[in-house]
Amino acid sequence: MRAGAAGIRAAIIDLDGTMLDTVPDFEAALNGMRADLGLGPITQDTIKPLVGKGSEKLVRDALLLDWDAARVDAVFDEALDGYQRHYLAINGDRSTLFPGVLEGLAALKAHGLRLACVTNKPMAFTTPLLAQKGLAPWFELVYGGDSFPKKKPDPMPLLGVCTAFDLPPSQVVAIGDSSNDAEAARAAGCHVLTVPYGYNHGRPIQEINSDGIVDSLLEAAKLISVHNTTAT
């Protein structure tokens, strides 16, 4: 964390690639959608770099692997409906918690931080997924990709959390796995920590301009605690 900065009072935590490995769910839903359209399956390795910009872009990019933009535009509404139907049918069935997530959330709470989850996943997927994985009780606020007119990397959702918590961005840290999280945090004026095990659109995490790379949410909690002992 930046030396001399104010104490951290809240954390905004990403979902896909930060708390949960949801690529197996994406694989099932996208391949169900592709099968409906007469396309063959794609692998998790192909899907990972596509994750993080919201459902609409994920569906579009998964179709652009085979079709040109004009054809994708022609079937997009049907494809998105199909993807959402398939995803809701399996939401959370194949996804798993990353190591240290529950321990990290408990430690952040124990250090007195308020917690919000901000994801680009639609709320219709996010709310039941958080409940199924035992994550929902940890968060005072949950915002999805359709909660605001703009989604990450725009700072709007993060600033919405700061407003709801009545905290300046300088007292809030965003924790995520991708440039989406870092760019949104920087634009909002928040601190940002990144985890190295997520997706980040297929790019090395070291390329992200963050305040530090942490191996887990538990390590993030320890780093924040140390920072807060010396903060102004």
Contacts in CASP RR format, 6 or more apart in sequence:
PFRMAT RR
TARGET T0000
AUTHOR 0000-0000-0000
METHOD contacts of the structure
MODEL  1
MRAGAAGIRAAIIDLDGTMLDTVPDFEAALNGMRADLGLGPITQDTIKPL
VGKGSEKLVRDALLLDWDAARVDAVFDEALDGYQRHYLAINGDRSTLFPG
VLEGLAALKAHGLRLACVTNKPMAFTTPLLAQKGLAPWFELVYGGDSFPK
KKPDPMPLLGVCTAFDLPPSQVVAIGDSSNDAEAARAAGCHVLTVPYGYN
HGRPIQEINSDGIVDSLLEAAKLISVHNTTAT
1 8 0 8 1.000
1 173 0 8 1.000
1 191 0 8 1.000
1 211 0 8 1.000
1 212 0 8 1.000
1 223 0 8 1.000
1 224 0 8 1.000
1 227 0 8 1.000
2 191 0 8 1.000
2 211 0 8 1.000
4 230 0 8 1.000
4 231 0 8 1.000
4 232 0 8 1.000
5 170 0 8 1.000
5 191 0 8 1.000
5 227 0 8 1.000
5 231 0 8 1.000
5 232 0 8 1.000
6 168 0 8 1.000
6 170 0 8 1.000
6 171 0 8 1.000
6 231 0 8 1.000
6 232 0 8 1.000
7 171 0 8 1.000
7 227 0 8 1.000
7 228 0 8 1.000
7 231 0 8 1.000
7 232 0 8 1.000
8 113 0 8 1.000
8 171 0 8 1.000
8 172 0 8 1.000
8 173 0 8 1.000
8 191 0 8 1.000
8 224 0 8 1.000
8 227 0 8 1.000
8 228 0 8 1.000
8 231 0 8 1.000
9 112 0 8 1.000
9 113 0 8 1.000
9 114 0 8 1.000
9 165 0 8 1.000
9 167 0 8 1.000
9 171 0 8 1.000
9 172 0 8 1.000
10 113 0 8 1.000
10 114 0 8 1.000
10 115 0 8 1.000
10 116 0 8 1.000
10 161 0 8 1.000
10 162 0 8 1.000
10 165 0 8 1.000
10 167 0 8 1.000
10 171 0 8 1.000
10 172 0 8 1.000
10 173 0 8 1.000
11 108 0 8 1.000
11 113 0 8 1.000
11 114 0 8 1.000
11 115 0 8 1.000
11 116 0 8 1.000
11 172 0 8 1.000
11 173 0 8 1.000
11 174 0 8 1.000
11 175 0 8 1.000
11 220 0 8 1.000
11 224 0 8 1.000
12 116 0 8 1.000
12 117 0 8 1.000
12 118 0 8 1.000
12 158 0 8 1.000
12 161 0 8 1.000
12 172 0 8 1.000
12 173 0 8 1.000
12 174 0 8 1.000
12 175 0 8 1.000
12 185 0 8 1.000
12 190 0 8 1.000
13 19 0 8 1.000
13 105 0 8 1.000
13 115 0 8 1.000
13 116 0 8 1.000
13 117 0 8 1.000
13 118 0 8 1.000
13 139 0 8 1.000
13 174 0 8 1.000
13 175 0 8 1.000
13 176 0 8 1.000
13 217 0 8 1.000
14 117 0 8 1.000
14 118 0 8 1.000
14 119 0 8 1.000
14 174 0 8 1.000
14 175 0 8 1.000
14 176 0 8 1.000
14 177 0 8 1.000
14 178 0 8 1.000
14 180 0 8 1.000
14 181 0 8 1.000
15 22 0 8 1.000
15 117 0 8 1.000
15 119 0 8 1.000
15 121 0 8 1.000
15 126 0 8 1.000
15 129 0 8 1.000
15 130 0 8 1.000
16 22 0 8 1.000
16 51 0 8 1.000
16 52 0 8 1.000
16 119 0 8 1.000
16 120 0 8 1.000
16 121 0 8 1.000
16 177 0 8 1.000
16 199 0 8 1.000
17 51 0 8 1.000
17 98 0 8 1.000
17 176 0 8 1.000
17 177 0 8 1.000
17 178 0 8 1.000
17 195 0 8 1.000
17 197 0 8 1.000
17 198 0 8 1.000
17 199 0 8 1.000
18 98 0 8 1.000
18 175 0 8 1.000
18 176 0 8 1.000
18 177 0 8 1.000
18 181 0 8 1.000
18 195 0 8 1.000
18 198 0 8 1.000
18 217 0 8 1.000
19 97 0 8 1.000
19 98 0 8 1.000
19 101 0 8 1.000
19 117 0 8 1.000
19 133 0 8 1.000
19 135 0 8 1.000
19 217 0 8 1.000
20 92 0 8 1.000
20 95 0 8 1.000
20 96 0 8 1.000
20 97 0 8 1.000
20 98 0 8 1.000
20 101 0 8 1.000
20 129 0 8 1.000
20 133 0 8 1.000
20 135 0 8 1.000
21 95 0 8 1.000
21 96 0 8 1.000
21 97 0 8 1.000
21 98 0 8 1.000
21 198 0 8 1.000
22 51 0 8 1.000
22 92 0 8 1.000
22 95 0 8 1.000
22 129 0 8 1.000
23 44 0 8 1.000
23 47 0 8 1.000
23 48 0 8 1.000
23 51 0 8 1.000
23 199 0 8 1.000
24 44 0 8 1.000
24 94 0 8 1.000
24 95 0 8 1.000
24 96 0 8 1.000
25 87 0 8 1.000
25 90 0 8 1.000
25 91 0 8 1.000
25 92 0 8 1.000
25 93 0 8 1.000
25 94 0 8 1.000
25 95 0 8 1.000
26 44 0 8 1.000
26 47 0 8 1.000
26 51 0 8 1.000
26 58 0 8 1.000
26 87 0 8 1.000
27 42 0 8 1.000
27 43 0 8 1.000
27 44 0 8 1.000
27 47 0 8 1.000
27 94 0 8 1.000
28 86 0 8 1.000
28 90 0 8 1.000
28 93 0 8 1.000
28 94 0 8 1.000
29 83 0 8 1.000
29 86 0 8 1.000
29 87 0 8 1.000
29 90 0 8 1.000
30 42 0 8 1.000
30 47 0 8 1.000
30 58 0 8 1.000
30 59 0 8 1.000
30 62 0 8 1.000
30 83 0 8 1.000
30 86 0 8 1.000
31 40 0 8 1.000
31 41 0 8 1.000
31 42 0 8 1.000
32 82 0 8 1.000
32 83 0 8 1.000
32 86 0 8 1.000
33 59 0 8 1.000
33 62 0 8 1.000
33 79 0 8 1.000
33 82 0 8 1.000
33 83 0 8 1.000
33 86 0 8 1.000
34 40 0 8 1.000
34 41 0 8 1.000
34 42 0 8 1.000
34 62 0 8 1.000
34 63 0 8 1.000
35 41 0 8 1.000
36 82 0 8 1.000
37 63 0 8 1.000
37 75 0 8 1.000
37 78 0 8 1.000
37 79 0 8 1.000
39 63 0 8 1.000
39 66 0 8 1.000
42 62 0 8 1.000
42 65 0 8 1.000
46 65 0 8 1.000
47 62 0 8 1.000
48 199 0 8 1.000
48 202 0 8 1.000
49 199 0 8 1.000
49 201 0 8 1.000
49 202 0 8 1.000
50 57 0 8 1.000
50 58 0 8 1.000
50 61 0 8 1.000
50 62 0 8 1.000
50 201 0 8 1.000
51 58 0 8 1.000
51 199 0 8 1.000
51 201 0 8 1.000
52 58 0 8 1.000
52 120 0 8 1.000
52 178 0 8 1.000
52 180 0 8 1.000
52 199 0 8 1.000
52 201 0 8 1.000
53 120 0 8 1.000
53 180 0 8 1.000
53 201 0 8 1.000
54 120 0 8 1.000
54 121 0 8 1.000
54 122 0 8 1.000
54 145 0 8 1.000
54 151 0 8 1.000
55 80 0 8 1.000
55 83 0 8 1.000
55 84 0 8 1.000
55 87 0 8 1.000
55 121 0 8 1.000
55 122 0 8 1.000
55 125 0 8 1.000
56 80 0 8 1.000
58 83 0 8 1.000
59 76 0 8 1.000
59 79 0 8 1.000
59 80 0 8 1.000
59 83 0 8 1.000
60 72 0 8 1.000
60 76 0 8 1.000
63 71 0 8 1.000
63 72 0 8 1.000
63 75 0 8 1.000
63 76 0 8 1.000
63 79 0 8 1.000
64 72 0 8 1.000
72 79 0 8 1.000
84 122 0 8 1.000
84 124 0 8 1.000
87 125 0 8 1.000
88 124 0 8 1.000
88 125 0 8 1.000
91 125 0 8 1.000
91 128 0 8 1.000
91 129 0 8 1.000
91 132 0 8 1.000
92 129 0 8 1.000
92 132 0 8 1.000
92 133 0 8 1.000
95 129 0 8 1.000
95 133 0 8 1.000
97 133 0 8 1.000
98 195 0 8 1.000
98 197 0 8 1.000
98 198 0 8 1.000
98 216 0 8 1.000
99 216 0 8 1.000
100 216 0 8 1.000
100 217 0 8 1.000
100 218 0 8 1.000
101 135 0 8 1.000
101 216 0 8 1.000
101 217 0 8 1.000
102 134 0 8 1.000
103 216 0 8 1.000
103 217 0 8 1.000
103 218 0 8 1.000
104 216 0 8 1.000
104 217 0 8 1.000
104 218 0 8 1.000
104 220 0 8 1.000
104 221 0 8 1.000
105 115 0 8 1.000
105 135 0 8 1.000
105 138 0 8 1.000
105 217 0 8 1.000
106 138 0 8 1.000
107 217 0 8 1.000
107 218 0 8 1.000
107 221 0 8 1.000
107 222 0 8 1.000
107 225 0 8 1.000
108 115 0 8 1.000
108 217 0 8 1.000
108 220 0 8 1.000
108 221 0 8 1.000
108 224 0 8 1.000
109 115 0 8 1.000
109 138 0 8 1.000
110 221 0 8 1.000
111 221 0 8 1.000
111 224 0 8 1.000
111 225 0 8 1.000
111 228 0 8 1.000
113 224 0 8 1.000
114 140 0 8 1.000
114 165 0 8 1.000
114 167 0 8 1.000
115 138 0 8 1.000
115 139 0 8 1.000
115 140 0 8 1.000
115 141 0 8 1.000
116 139 0 8 1.000
116 140 0 8 1.000
116 141 0 8 1.000
116 142 0 8 1.000
116 143 0 8 1.000
116 161 0 8 1.000
116 164 0 8 1.000
116 165 0 8 1.000
117 126 0 8 1.000
117 130 0 8 1.000
117 135 0 8 1.000
117 139 0 8 1.000
117 141 0 8 1.000
117 142 0 8 1.000
117 143 0 8 1.000
118 142 0 8 1.000
118 143 0 8 1.000
118 144 0 8 1.000
118 152 0 8 1.000
118 157 0 8 1.000
118 158 0 8 1.000
118 161 0 8 1.000
118 174 0 8 1.000
119 126 0 8 1.000
119 143 0 8 1.000
119 144 0 8 1.000
119 145 0 8 1.000
120 144 0 8 1.000
120 145 0 8 1.000
120 151 0 8 1.000
120 152 0 8 1.000
120 180 0 8 1.000
121 129 0 8 1.000
121 144 0 8 1.000
121 145 0 8 1.000
122 144 0 8 1.000
122 145 0 8 1.000
122 146 0 8 1.000
123 142 0 8 1.000
123 143 0 8 1.000
123 144 0 8 1.000
123 145 0 8 1.000
123 146 0 8 1.000
123 147 0 8 1.000
126 142 0 8 1.000
126 144 0 8 1.000
127 136 0 8 1.000
127 142 0 8 1.000
129 135 0 8 1.000
130 136 0 8 1.000
130 139 0 8 1.000
130 142 0 8 1.000
136 142 0 8 1.000
140 165 0 8 1.000
141 161 0 8 1.000
141 164 0 8 1.000
141 165 0 8 1.000
143 157 0 8 1.000
143 160 0 8 1.000
143 161 0 8 1.000
144 151 0 8 1.000
144 157 0 8 1.000
145 151 0 8 1.000
145 152 0 8 1.000
145 157 0 8 1.000
147 157 0 8 1.000
148 156 0 8 1.000
148 157 0 8 1.000
148 160 0 8 1.000
149 156 0 8 1.000
150 156 0 8 1.000
150 157 0 8 1.000
151 157 0 8 1.000
152 158 0 8 1.000
152 180 0 8 1.000
152 181 0 8 1.000
152 183 0 8 1.000
152 184 0 8 1.000
153 179 0 8 1.000
153 180 0 8 1.000
153 181 0 8 1.000
153 183 0 8 1.000
153 184 0 8 1.000
153 187 0 8 1.000
154 184 0 8 1.000
154 187 0 8 1.000
155 184 0 8 1.000
155 185 0 8 1.000
155 187 0 8 1.000
155 188 0 8 1.000
155 189 0 8 1.000
157 184 0 8 1.000
158 169 0 8 1.000
158 172 0 8 1.000
158 174 0 8 1.000
158 184 0 8 1.000
158 185 0 8 1.000
158 188 0 8 1.000
158 190 0 8 1.000
159 169 0 8 1.000
159 188 0 8 1.000
161 172 0 8 1.000
162 168 0 8 1.000
162 169 0 8 1.000
162 172 0 8 1.000
162 188 0 8 1.000
162 190 0 8 1.000
165 172 0 8 1.000
169 188 0 8 1.000
169 189 0 8 1.000
169 190 0 8 1.000
170 189 0 8 1.000
170 190 0 8 1.000
170 191 0 8 1.000
172 188 0 8 1.000
172 190 0 8 1.000
172 191 0 8 1.000
173 185 0 8 1.000
173 190 0 8 1.000
173 191 0 8 1.000
173 192 0 8 1.000
173 193 0 8 1.000
173 211 0 8 1.000
173 220 0 8 1.000
173 224 0 8 1.000
174 181 0 8 1.000
174 182 0 8 1.000
174 184 0 8 1.000
174 185 0 8 1.000
174 188 0 8 1.000
174 190 0 8 1.000
174 191 0 8 1.000
174 192 0 8 1.000
174 193 0 8 1.000
175 181 0 8 1.000
175 192 0 8 1.000
175 193 0 8 1.000
175 194 0 8 1.000
175 195 0 8 1.000
175 214 0 8 1.000
175 217 0 8 1.000
175 220 0 8 1.000
176 182 0 8 1.000
176 192 0 8 1.000
176 193 0 8 1.000
176 194 0 8 1.000
176 195 0 8 1.000
177 194 0 8 1.000
177 195 0 8 1.000
177 196 0 8 1.000
177 197 0 8 1.000
177 198 0 8 1.000
177 199 0 8 1.000
177 200 0 8 1.000
177 205 0 8 1.000
178 194 0 8 1.000
178 198 0 8 1.000
178 199 0 8 1.000
178 200 0 8 1.000
178 201 0 8 1.000
178 208 0 8 1.000
179 200 0 8 1.000
179 201 0 8 1.000
179 203 0 8 1.000
179 207 0 8 1.000
179 208 0 8 1.000
181 192 0 8 1.000
181 194 0 8 1.000
182 192 0 8 1.000
182 194 0 8 1.000
182 208 0 8 1.000
182 209 0 8 1.000
182 210 0 8 1.000
185 191 0 8 1.000
185 192 0 8 1.000
186 192 0 8 1.000
186 209 0 8 1.000
191 211 0 8 1.000
192 210 0 8 1.000
192 211 0 8 1.000
192 212 0 8 1.000
193 210 0 8 1.000
193 211 0 8 1.000
193 212 0 8 1.000
193 213 0 8 1.000
193 214 0 8 1.000
193 220 0 8 1.000
193 223 0 8 1.000
194 205 0 8 1.000
194 208 0 8 1.000
194 210 0 8 1.000
194 212 0 8 1.000
194 213 0 8 1.000
194 214 0 8 1.000
195 205 0 8 1.000
195 213 0 8 1.000
195 214 0 8 1.000
195 215 0 8 1.000
195 216 0 8 1.000
195 217 0 8 1.000
195 220 0 8 1.000
196 205 0 8 1.000
196 213 0 8 1.000
196 215 0 8 1.000
197 215 0 8 1.000
198 205 0 8 1.000
200 208 0 8 1.000
205 213 0 8 1.000
206 213 0 8 1.000
212 223 0 8 1.000
214 220 0 8 1.000
214 223 0 8 1.000
END
